[in-house]
């Protein structure tokens, strides 16, 4: 999956990186990242792949397009997974709902 400028911007926001930080981690110029995120320039396949790898290393997970569209989310940490598993069993069994 190749990322778009919007997904790059969203991924950067999720990992709380500035364009300067992404430029430092990826080796892509800050001005080029800005132009890509605003839709002014297509940096090419290689630059998109480099940006994606840098954001993934920081914790972004890019979701392939399906009937809801492409997306990005944060990777769960081991601690997050433990919390989610603990919450799954809380509240007892589901009952009838005649609302």
C-alpha angles and dihedrals in degrees: 000000000000118000125234127219090259092052090048091052091046092048091049090051092050094053089041096236127150119223087255091058092047090048090052093049096043103034090232116130116258091233090053091051090050092049091049094048093049093047096246097118138023103218094199135250097291095051092046089052092049092050091048093050092049092051092045090052088055092053107273117135116201115212121213119241115270132156088302095049134245120312149165133229138168120270113248115245121225088257091052091052092051091051092049092050090050092051094048093072097044123105099037126248123335116257135202117294116201096173 
